[in-house]
Amino acid sequence: MEVLLNGLSTALQPGTALTDRILNWPGDPGPAGDALPLRLAAGLHALALTGTDPALAKAYAARDPLPAALNALHSHATHLDLWLDNPPQTNEVRRSAPLLAAAHLLTARHGLPLTLSELGASAGLNLLWDRCTLTLPGLTLGQGPIPLSPEWDGPLPPATPLTISDRAGCDLYPVIDRLRLLAYLWPDQPDRLTRTEAALAEADTLRPPIAQSDAADWLDQRLAASRPGSLHIVFHTIAAQYFPATTRARIATAMADAGARATQAAPLAHLTMEADGTPDGAALALTTWPGGQTEPLGRACFHGRWVRWAPQT
């Protein structure tokens, strides 16, 4: 995909409505802004995935997509123009690897069924922990159809079987378009496509509810419910940076208030995988109530390719 985007950056010429829009983009087209190249790349990939442009699909398979992509800019300009309208949306299933490890750790500590609440859930694919198989050196956790096999550094998580009694999530813009998710997984990454397709199939079966809502508004309602005999895990992955400051503050207050009500029979946990200003992946952290103690769990690649697992106990 990098080769394609580099080629397009030098080959695009003004003179059509589509190329003029790209070349005169009014906002920040870069990765820290509107991520315009990724929008265009996803639109092109969608043409190949759906069979709308067989020549482009064949060119991807041959790893020489630039000529076919340039032709697609003319023959499918209306389609590609629509893909430029919306920001990228993804749901990286590999992030479930450190989440699942933390779930086994919490199950070993508390021995309770789990209630899952995900903030910024996208399509909800990272709510399917019990449908994953996490393969680590010397240990396999789970027997589900979603394969996870990150590079693992650190001790192995406990193999205590876990049970999920309830799961739900929220997102300001929940992803309900299967093609949209797959189009942002590049054709030179077939393992990600296979894994995401497996997760989508499980989501179709389990149908975890994903509410369209501000994270703090939804969390207030979710925490208000009494859940005796269950460990409630509120979690989010690479999402907090996109929440408004007021939403982040309300989430912290809601968790502290709910934590004050937590008991040994109905504990609460806040599990996070978030950027912390360190360029080496994302920080994994866990806060549990009663008590409100926060412990680092290590670090993980933003896309879940590797995990450096380092819980305190």
Secondary structure as UniProt FT lines:
FT   HELIX           2..11
FT   HELIX           17..23
FT   TURN            31..34
FT   HELIX           36..49
FT   TURN            50..51
FT   HELIX           54..61
FT   TURN            62..63
FT   HELIX           66..75
FT   HELIX           77..83
FT   TURN            84..85
FT   HELIX           93..95
FT   HELIX           96..110
FT   STRAND          114..119
FT   TURN            122..123
FT   HELIX           125..127
FT   HELIX           129..131
FT   STRAND          132..136
FT   TURN            137..138
FT   STRAND          139..141
FT   STRAND          146..148
FT   STRAND          151..153
FT   STRAND          164..171
FT   HELIX           178..183
FT   TURN            187..188
FT   HELIX           190..206
FT   STRAND          210..212
FT   HELIX           215..224
FT   TURN            228..229
FT   STRAND          231..237
FT   HELIX           240..242
FT   HELIX           245..261
FT   TURN            264..265
FT   STRAND          268..274
FT   STRAND          282..289
FT   TURN            290..292
FT   STRAND          293..300
FT   TURN            302..303
FT   STRAND          306..309
//
